[in-house]
Amino acid sequence: MAISRRLLIGRIGGIGALGAVLAACGGDAAPAAAPTAAAKAEPTKAPAAAPTAAPQPTAAPTAAAKPVTITFWHTQTGGNQAALDAIVDAFNKSNPQKITVKAETIPGSYTGVYQKAMAAIQAGQTPDVAVGYESMAVEYMKAKAIVALDDYALKGPSALSADDLKDIFPIYIESNKYPMFQNKMLTFPFTKSLAVQYWNEDFLKAAGITKNGQKGQIMSFDEFKKATTALTKKGADGKASVYGAHVKIDTSYIDAFIFANGGEVLDKEQAKVTFNQDAGVQIFEMWAEMVKNGEAYDNNKDSAYQNDFGVGKVAGFHDTTTGRPWVRKALTADGKEPEKYKWSVGMIPQKDPNKPISVLFGGNVVVFDNKDKAQPAAGWEWVKFFTNKDNSAVFPIKTGYMPLRKSAAENPEVKANWEKDPQGKQAFDLSEFVRAEPQIPAWQDIRTILADALTATITGKMAAKAALDDAATKANKLIEEKK
């Protein structure tokens, strides 16, 4: 299970850049009561050019048959950690296999988990379960350090039932399968969120705009551009007192808008990027024009746009669904006042509003292939419990994440929570209209390249096509190097 020190150092060497990327990801921000949240996720369904054989468990997996203790590395803190700890405690007290989960918060968010896990793989002392992104799971699988969950989740004594599989939104299953490893399920969803559009409903109404991105009210890109212009308010000096839109410098949202515009970011073979084709160029040109005309801005420091939305400085912005508590906090002076105005969550603009699509992102869990086969089996028992019908409904309403199951809509606690958080229901209603991002190893570095291209475009340093072509050249080189 060990990998060479040279290979390990090479993989960890890019962690500094990885950390910077993850810190900028759409879902990293979370409310004060729930300090951590999902960032990006990364799957595609296209087959890889050169599939790699997936390592198989050395023995047929069975449910844990003896008392066993497993370690679970995660990133949750604050209110999120309290919600998670309550589920851990319930599992430890109730599971018939007498499994004990020891949950450990790892400093440094997902980057910290990845660093520690890679070092643990080298030392032969891995945890039993850990959170991670798709690109991290690829590295763990290359090191033959994790198990394919097909043998636990889809067959065997503790497999998900047919009803479970029907209940879980299909994207949450499909996005955890890996084409480069014979489409094996290497991860399972843990904390998920969607890329959506937030709107000040009072501003929309005043401008005579009737569409807000909810079902049946999804804007086309032409309608979105007109709305942005109509919502922008400028003073005598020509400067905006209210911006119609905000541009988030984050690759997850670049991907989302390219998908929404009918484009792709990778070719079918996952061998070359395609974000520099017309769909991507049009999105970059749209944002650059909005910024140039003073109708949009790109202040992304400390999620300032959420506070700006709270005080009415920006009429709409795209962000993660886990941003809802932050927005409510900004609108209520941290809960001390009533909400200043009505607001909503809806689908981002679309090339074809009848076929909407956005991006799914967030953390997953992996189960490590420890020598004692009781450990992976016990790890799966914990994952299965955490994502069961009740827990996968209640944990999200306490943290801002998305429910994994359709049946959440019928859960009494969820329905009661949606009375206080109608935007949570609006977000949930979009769950069927998302797809995931690429999971190729090079994508983590490509994210930085693509975000830099957007910055160069909206600041006027480069034309959209030139910036994207330059990014594509760099990205394709990385893909070739990391095959």
C-alpha angles and dihedrals in degrees: 000000000000122000127208118276090235091055092045093051090048092054095044091045091079093052095101090060090041091055092052090051095048091048088058096047119121098247101042094093117082139168123279090252089049106031100180129055142162123294124186132330126202128207136136129185098216117108117253120246093242114022116211121218110251116231112246128215109267091230134030107272118241134179113277105278100186137040108283138169120220131189121227119196115202141154103229120127138168116007092354091056091049090053091048093046090054090057091046090052092049091050093048091052099043113033112108093216090066092236116167118205117207105198117202127188109220116210118236099045117249092337090059092050091049094049093048093044093051090050090047091052090055091049093045091238106109126162117250098240130012139172119244149143125261095258089055092051089054090057092047091050092050086056089050088237104128136053127240105247095214087088091057108026100038104031140017134053096310100039122137112268124243088254091053092052091049091048097051112080106255093235090063091059100038095046090060094058118095120216093197089060099048091277092292119166101245097163140031126214117266114159115009137178139171135231107246143160121252118207136191098229094199091056091048091052093048090051092049093245112148102180120083103166099264122127109303091009102073117141125231116226091256090053090047092053092049091047091051091053093046093049095050115099121195133190128226089275090060093246120129119254088179122026119210093216146005126224113219113207096218128117095222089066093042087056091046093053093045090052090047089052091056096260139119133222096211133034120247092265092051086231100115137023121248101187090109092067124101097283092057095041091053092053093049091047091050093052093043091052092049091052093045091051092049092245096115137026136197108219101146099161112132090342089291090164090071090057090044089054089051093056095041098254093126125034099205142002140173119241145134121299087238088069091076096095090049091052092048089049090053092047095050102039089251093317096311097108138035115268109282095225144348117281138177145195120227147150120298115249117286141207087222111023089193090063104039123182135177138163131280118206142162144095130316133190130244127200115219122228098238119178095249103073090208088071099063090042090052090045090056091048088058094047091048091051094048091052098042122125096273102037095044088055101043100039092060095053089054095048110026096249123130123267110246095211135066090222090068087085089068097045110114093219092049093048091049091049092050088059086066095033108037088163087065089060091046089054093046090053089062095055094104093054101066139092133187133251129250119294100197114130093245094055095086091063092038089060090067092047093051094046090051089052090056091050090051090050101048092043090055095242093121137014114252096250094047093048093049094045090052090048090048092054091052093043095050090051090054093048090054092047094050100045 
